[in-house]
Amino acid sequence: MIKHNLMMVAGPTEIEKDILKAGAYPCEYMRTEDYTERLRKIYSGLQYVFQTKNPVVMYACTGTGMLEAAVTNCLSKGDTALYVNGGSFGQRWGDILTLHGVHAIEEKVEFGKSVEPENIRRTLEQNKNIKAVFTTLDETSSGALTDVKSIAAFVRDYPDTLMVVDCVSALVVEKMQMDDWGIDIAVTSSQKALAIPPGLGFMAISGKGLAAAEKADLRLFYFDILAYVKDWKRGQTPFTPAVSLINQLEIRLAKIQNERLDAIQTRYAENTKRIRDSLDELGFTTFAEHPANCVTGCMSGKYNAKEIVRIMREKHHIEIAPSGGSLAERFFRVGNFGSVGNREISRFIAAMKKTLAELDRK
């Protein structure tokens, strides 16, 4: 039997027991009137989460699949696009754009910093042929929050330019107003604050985004947003949906709507602050210039970050997220998505104190 470690990473997350049980329900046939009514309610719940009246569709994939779907559904080979690169997931936008033959202009941001919206305005002014601006609401690799609202305000001055946002680790836990801010495409996945297992991806798309999709020659057969929106209108999906995950999503969306987004965001902010305050007291440097909820990046100071991660896992059965490359021994991240509350945070703090005491003895 798989041993359960407390998940305090940036995803997958701790999942509530009733939602876990729902994943074991018998499979249902999805092409019935009853299932269609269920999907309509789920689609409505997703619109609430994205704060939009636009279509929100589901794919059977993870967040990276949704990033590729966003690129291929709105651009053509040879188009020019601007992307913000403040870490691993900003860089992923650039990698996907380049792979598909798009001329990608990089707005490079120092790790842990947040892009200055004015820099985006300046680049748009200098490159009138930019077809889309790609950014992350929360750069998961550093925990830095992006001022998407201000960037979108600049993009609105360019009628032929789309605003595309990766909100994989920010949706639900951070304010995200798709319609009010003027976002054209927003994507996320199931394993962060939606707090169900990995495997579902979601795209919300505006009328402007759909108009661009009709002209895009990068559109892929499976990810074609036009097919998904066509079936969305009739309360269905074009291909077999991930029915077990949808059972779990249905329960989770009901909980989100019952608690309300503003209350959820306040709760997550309080939990995140408690974690950061404790880490500060232990001598760590919490990292991001404008930190986001639920992802706390830490410089490990005199301690080896890889050893902290190892001891927390092996001796205290708590997963925290390591870093790679040049930061592997100097940087780690702590997540508090999903079913992580005061009890779990207390356990984490106690375990971290014991871990540091062990390292000090060595």
Disulfide bonds with the S-S distance in Angstrom:
none
